Amino acid sequence: MAPITNISIPSLPQLGDVASPGSSPGGSAFGSVLSDAISKVESFSNNATTSVNNFLSGEGEELHKVALATQQADLSFQLFMQVRNKVVTAYNQVMQMQV
């Protein structure tokens, strides 16, 4: 019987040095994360469209793969919209703060 191994604590990602107030490296990081998320949602959508077209044209696409691809595209879009709504809400709350 093998002994139980210890659980290791996952390491947190490093955010780098704190930038000066005049520079905006966080904006470019946020922009790259946003563009990556948009490209992933688009790729899921394109994959689902291709899968549906292959199924409808009779190119041997299986029905369960079509259903999975369309559900994956739908769920990724819904998740993206929920994250967008949270970001917009946070932005509105920050803009309403009195300084």
Secondary structure as GFF3:
##gff-version 3
##sequence-region A 1 99
A	DSSP	alpha_helix	25	56	.	.	.	ID=ss1
A	DSSP	alpha_helix	63	96	.	.	.	ID=ss2
###
